[in-house]
Amino acid sequence: MADRKLLPDRRGCETIKFEFESLKWFATIGRFSDGDIGEIFLSSAKTGTLLQAMSKDAAVCASIALQYGAPVDVIRKALTRGSDSAAGSPLGKAFDIIQGKVDG
């Protein structure tokens, strides 16, 4: 098994605001020392909902995958897409924005 790449104890972050399915979302990303993305957090205005919990859990899983070396674009392409190739989830939309595939 690959080793997990650890993030620095102190790191800057970047927060992206976007809309998905008529809800406002925030994606916060942290980076490794080399600038690669190492973590992502998702939150929405609908706190305490199942959607919020599932989105947070998906972001944690994506963060762990990133720390074990999964490329952002591989994760992005593996997430649910509509027939028009649009992101099917808030995490997919966040990765699209991060990768410059759509406007925020």
N, C-alpha and C positions, 0 to 999 in steps of 0.2 A: 504494500500500500504506500502511496505517495505521502510524503511528510506535509503536514499542514503549515503553510506560510503564515507567520504571525504578523499582525498589524502592529505598528509602533504604538507605545502607550499613549503618546500625545500625537494627535493628527488633526489636521483640518477636515472640514466636511463641506459639502455642497448640497444645498436643498433646492429641489426642482418642484415647482407647483404646476399641476396640470389637472385637466378634467377627464374623467372616464365615466361613461354611462350617467351623465348629468350630476356626478358627485365630484367635489373638489378633493384632490389627493396631493400628498406631499411625499416625495421620495428623497431621502437623505443618503448620500453616498460618502463613504470613507475610502481613502486610498492608501496603498502601500507606499513605502519610501520612494519607490521607482515611478510612482504616478499611476500604476495600474489600480483598477477598482478592486477593493477587498471586502467591501460590505455594502449592503443596501438595507434601508429601513423604509417601511411604508406606513402611512397613517392617513386617515380620512376624517371628514367632519362627522361621520356617523360612528362615533365611539361606542363601544359596548355591543356592537352587532357581530353576528356570525361572519359577515363579509369582512369586517375589520380584523377579526381574529385570524381568519384564513389568509388574508393578505399579509399580515404580520408574520405568520408561520411560513408562508411561501418565501418571503424575503429572507428569513433566517436560513432556510434551506439553500437559497441561492447564495447567501453570504458564505456558508460553509463550503459549498461547491467552488466558489471563487477562491477561497483560502486553500483548497486542495488542488488548484491549478486549472479549473474549468474556465475556458475563455468566455468573456461576456457574450460574444456573438453566438457561440454555440448554445449557451443557455437561452439567449433571446430567440433563436430560431426554433428551439425545442418547445417553447411555450405555445399555448393554444392560439390559433389564428382563425379568423373568419375566412369565408370564401373569397373575399377581396384582399386577403393577406393582412388585414388590420388586426392589431393586438386584440386578443379575446379576454384579457385580464388587466388589472391595474399594474401588475408586475411587468407584463409584456409591454405595455405602453411606456412605463418608466424606462425599461431597457431600450426601447425604440428611440426615445428622446436622448438618452445618454449616448447612444451610438449615432445620433444625428440622422435617424431614418424618418422622422416625422417632426413637424413643428410642435412645440410645447403648447 
